[in-house]
């Protein structure tokens, strides 16, 4: 009998510090963006703000799409 192995990649949610490092911008900018309704979608878990890495990457893709040459 052959064993089957399923590999699952799990990436946790990012904190504002994590996203700040990833984007190379200050945490205060992320806070301002949340207040203004700009930036990647975020989650509130109790008193904590978190970002889904996949959602962040999709948001970045939408920004890249707006700069394509005509």
Secondary structure in CASP SS format (residue, H / E / C, confidence):
PFRMAT SS
TARGET T0000
AUTHOR 0000-0000-0000
METHOD secondary structure of the structure
MODEL  1
X C 1.00
X C 1.00
X C 1.00
X C 1.00
X C 1.00
X C 1.00
X C 1.00
X C 1.00
X C 1.00
X C 1.00
X C 1.00
X C 1.00
X C 1.00
X E 1.00
X C 1.00
X H 1.00
X H 1.00
X H 1.00
X H 1.00
X H 1.00
X H 1.00
X H 1.00
X H 1.00
X C 1.00
X C 1.00
X C 1.00
X H 1.00
X H 1.00
X H 1.00
X H 1.00
X H 1.00
X H 1.00
X H 1.00
X H 1.00
X H 1.00
X H 1.00
X C 1.00
X C 1.00
X C 1.00
X C 1.00
X C 1.00
X C 1.00
X E 1.00
X E 1.00
X E 1.00
X C 1.00
X C 1.00
X E 1.00
X E 1.00
X E 1.00
X E 1.00
X C 1.00
X H 1.00
X H 1.00
X H 1.00
X H 1.00
X H 1.00
X H 1.00
X H 1.00
X H 1.00
X H 1.00
X H 1.00
X H 1.00
X H 1.00
X H 1.00
X C 1.00
X C 1.00
X C 1.00
X C 1.00
X C 1.00
END
